Amino acid sequence: MSASALAAMTTGAFAADEVTLQLKWVTQAQFAGYYVALENGYYEEADLDVTIRPGGPDIAPVQVLLGGGADVMVDWMPSALAARENGAPVVNIAQPFKSSGMMLTCLKESGVESPEDFPGKTLGVWFFGNEYPFLSWMSKLGIPTEGGEEGVEVLKQGFNVDPLLQKQAACISTMTYNEYWQVIDAGISEEDLVTFKYEDEGVATLEDGLYVLEENLGDEAFRDKMVRFVKASMEGWKWAEENPDEAAMIVLDYDETGAQTEEHQKRMMAEVAKLTAGSAGALDPADYERTVESLLLGGSDPVITQEPEGAYTLEITDAALGG
């Protein structure tokens, strides 16, 4: 028997390494790369047994990670850095999303044509860590967020678009790949909307990175597992970018709630592909610095109060992607 055949037999004798991934939100095309890697066997080829845990309004990925319920989580960098400063030792090991999909979507009839029109208006903002990019932006503009003529009234927005449809807010938070289309589907035409992309406003922060607990990176077996996980996940992402409609259908297969529709997921995947384009999976230190700079700008109430240390490592992606 050849050495390689013997090695194959030996490898097969052991169970695949288990990895649990905690998503930031529910099963949808925002996370297509991971479902593709699962469905297309990329994880299996990497000798991994991957469980994908959907998120939701009552699930805080950082808490799941800290509680041992997951090995790795998908999170936005603002909330991850804020959590790190507050004592949760999370570290970015990969960054599949290169661009931000966050924006404010406003009703034209509310009189908002530019950020100068925000004062005196009510703006819908997501919380649970998603408010940080917004607060940084308002700080940059010098607009208070406590209401009043000179400031904006912040409406704590649920994960829906109702405040805009019911005209409780002039603008609401939307993602290019999700809530924006919910507004359109509700019967409001694109001509009646004004959008402000965080990416265009110079306040974009990194979204949908992969994070693990710092202490686990001291374990060689864990690092090896993450190298394989990141490599297989990025194979999934690149396949999803090239086959968006097929990727959307794979996501639908994994949606146990039955809440997602084919049309919405295909649109979402087309938009998400624009955000992952240009990333091989490694974090660009310049993008990291820009995010940190934006978060430190929070005036009297910054998202983070000091330059983070050890908040990311390139070690995993260097090994996974050939550095």
C-alpha angles and dihedrals in degrees: 000000000000121000091243092052090049090049090050091051092048092049090049091053091067125070115251115263112265120233125178117201119198113206123213093230144005125308106290141126090278083082098035096127092065095047090047091051089051096045096042093049097245092132091046090051087053088054092249130138101205126193116193114206115199118224129217144171092295097044122089107194093205091056091049090051093047091048093054094248092125139022095212135014139200111232142152114257096237093059092040093052092045089050090049092052088050092056105273103124099216121159129197110234099171140008114208092168113073099176135040121249095193123118145151113245115202136188108244090218089063088072097245111139100145138007088268086071095058098089112098092020132111114239125193113229132181116229132193090090096318093095094071099085089048093051090049091052094049089048090052090051091046092237117144116228097211096086127247130121094295095042140052127254108232115217113199098234122210118221091277139073098244097117090063095043091048091042093237088132135033090217136014136195114262138166119231088235102043131012094033088064091047087060090050091047089052088065104264111131123228088242090063093055136077117200132197114196114206087219090060094043092058094243100098115142126193118274135192102017125158116251135186135178113275095229091059091059087068088068113086094205091053092049091050090050091051092049089057092042094052093045093051092043092053090050085055092049095049091048089050091051091052095041104034099160093047090046090053090053091051089053090051090054089058096045101105093179093063087219097122125084128213094237094050094046093049091051090046093051092050090054095042090053088062090056097048092043111109095027122103086186101270120117113247106225089215090058089048092051091049091052093048092047091052092049094049090054093077096119110213091354109039120176090234124017100206142028106277119238124211093002094139140024129202091195095095097047092042088058095038099045102028095258 
